[in-house]
Amino acid sequence: QVQLVESGGGLVQPGGSLRLSCTASGFIFSRYAMSWYRQAPGKERELVASISSTWNIANYVDSVKGRFTISSDNSKNTVYLQMNSLKPEDTAVYYCNTRFSHIEYWGQGTLVTVSE
């Protein structure tokens, strides 16, 4: 079955960096776009970044442009989110996502806390 497993979250000071990883299984990873979402306490889940299966075209929400980079490694079935210059408002649970055959798949999430 489809599985998405995130890792790499943690506590970091403002201005710091983290790299999130999402390892996929149960489907042909190279065929489908992958996305990172986040959900902060009391807020709706929002799309942070996505990367297309063809040409690896990346898109970002305005609030992370220039600070976050999404990338993928088809040989490892893994998508990454490099997060630099982190701010307290980036604090959230980050989820990996893909969709195909009209079904959305989610990982369990990894918590990122940006705080002194």
N, C-alpha and C positions, 0 to 999 in steps of 0.2 A: 504494500500500500504506500501511498505518498506520505513521505515524512520530511519535515523541515526542522532542523535542529540548530537553534541559535546559540552563540557563545560570545564571550568577550566583554560583557557588561561589567559594571563595577562603579566604584566611587572615585571621582576625579575632581581636582580643584579647577576653578574657572581658569580658562586659558590652556588647559591640558588637552590631551589627545587620548582617544581610544579607537581600537579597530574591532568592529563586530564581524562575526563570521556566521554564515548560514550554510550548513551542509545538507544537500537534498538527496533523496533516494526515492525509488519507486516510479520514476518517470524519466523520460529522455530530457535531461537538463538543458541541453544545448538548443532545444527547439522552442523554448518558452521564455518570455520576459519574466524578470524577477523584480521584486520591489521590497523596499523597507518602509514600514509604517511605524508610527509611534503614538502612544496614548499617555498623556500626562494626567495626574490625578484631577478628577472633576471635569475633564475635557473629552471631546470626541476624538476618536482615532483619526489621524491624518497621514496622508501619503507624504513621505519624506523624499524618497528618491526611487527611480526605476531605471532599469537597463534593458534594452531590447535584445531579443535573441539574435537578430541579424544586425550586423555592423556595430553592435554594442553601443547604441546611442543612449546616452544618459539624460535624464531629466530630474530636476530638483525643485522642491518648494522654495520660494524666494528667501525664506528665513535661514536657509542653510547654504545657499549658493556661495561659492568661494571658500567654504569651510569644510564641507563634506564631499567625499568622493565615493561613488559606487563603482564596483568593478566585479568581474566574474572570472572564474577559472574553470573552463569546461572539463579539463583533465581531472579536476578534483570535485566536480559537481558542487562548487561552493561560490557563493556570492558574498562580497565584503562591503562594509561601510566604514571607510576611514573618516573619523570625526576629529577635526582639529579646531583649535580656538573655541573650545566648548564653553557654553554659557549656562548659568543656572536654569534658564528657560528651556534648555535642551533636556532637562531631567524628565524622564518618561520610561515606560516599558517599550522597547523596540521589538517589532515583529517582522519576520520574514514572510513574504507572500508570493504566491504564484496563482495563476488561474488558467484552466483549459477545460474543454468539454463542458463549459457553462458552470464549472464548479470552482470555488475559491478554496485555496489551501493556506493554512496558517501554521507557523511554528508556535511554540509555547511562550515565547517572549524572553527577553533578557533586559534586566533593569539597569538603566544608566542614571546615576545620581551625580549632579555637578554641584559641588558645595565646598565651602571652606571647611 
